[in-house]
Amino acid sequence: MTSKLIASVVVAAAVLAALGGCLMPPQSAALQDSTKFSVGNTDKFVPLDATSQAWVACTGLQERKLADGRLEIVADLKNRVRGNVVVQVQCLFEDEQGVETNELVPWRIIYLPEDSTEAVRFVAPNIYATKYSIRVRAVR
């Protein structure tokens, strides 16, 4: 009888454990940023402050040469937090030696609603710009 009692207790415990998992509310999956499907190299994305680093991720960079020889960049910026995010974005273009071009691209204000990704397009001011970095900062 003792072995029957022990077996029934073990079976009851296993059933309760299985049902307990069903009664628990589902755990929300942590948001993960993936660059698996990035078209370009996302290491050219530079958050300039801790706030923008926490709020925004770059999930893809695409670059191409326009017919006139200028470089066009499209950056996919993703909201990483719950709630709306407002940041400033700028593309800093450089020549082959890493020297900034004389013409600065102005900062743009980008609104990112919750769970959204926004494509931001930049065009180099001249044909000498061959390198770039996408800079993002919290709105001042």
WOVENDA-V177911 format. One record per pair of residues at least 24 apart in sequence whose C-alpha atoms are under 6 Angstrom apart, sorted by the first residue. I is the first residue (numbers start at 1). J is the second residue. If there is no record, write none. Layout:
I&J  I&J
This chain:
35&59  44&133  45&133  45&134  46&134  46&135  47&135  47&136  48&136  48&137  49&137  52&137  52&138  55&79  55&80  55&81  56&80  69&127  70&124  70&126  70&127  71&123  71&124  72&122  72&123  73&121  73&122  74&120  74&121  75&119  75&120  76&118  76&119  77&117  77&118  78&116  78&117  79&112  79&115  79&116  82&114  83&114  84&112  84&113  84&114  85&111  85&112  86&110  86&111  87&137  87&138  87&139  88&136  88&137  88&139  89&135  89&136  90&134  90&135  91&133  91&134  92&132  92&133  93&129  93&131  93&132  94&129  94&131  94&132  95&128  95&129  95&130  96&130
